[in-house]
Amino acid sequence: MQIEDIKKTFDPDKPAVRGGGLSGPIETHVISINGIGGRQLRYALADGVKFLVNILIGDEDDPATHCGSVPYYVQGMYSVTDTSAELSVIEKALESVRVLPTASGGLDSCSDRTELSLLD
């Protein structure tokens, strides 16, 4: 999913399931965590709940990330009343995410992409 697709999903003129929509822009930042590249999104809902989201997409030759076919979506939530120290805990938790080699599910190589399919 591209950042533009995500922005379309969060239309500020349409109320969210809860929260009454966005209260501002979606900030995006390029990140790399544990060698996996991706984007970090920061946005707030009108009810004061803020989100910090890391979307990580592995390389096409990395079996541990299913050859880039499965993005990792890690989300933290906090309130506008939280202090910077409380936000720092969420940021550190999201930065500490590690994809273990066993996440490959036994996939040894990315040379045969049909091995990634859940269908027979």
Secondary structure, DSSP 4 states (H G I P E B T S, - for coil): --HHHHHHHS-TTS--SSSSSBSSPPEEEEEEETTEEEEEEEEEBTTSEEEEEEEE---TT-GGGGGGTS-EEEEEEEETTS-HHHHHHHHHHHHT----GGGGTT---SS-GGGG-S--
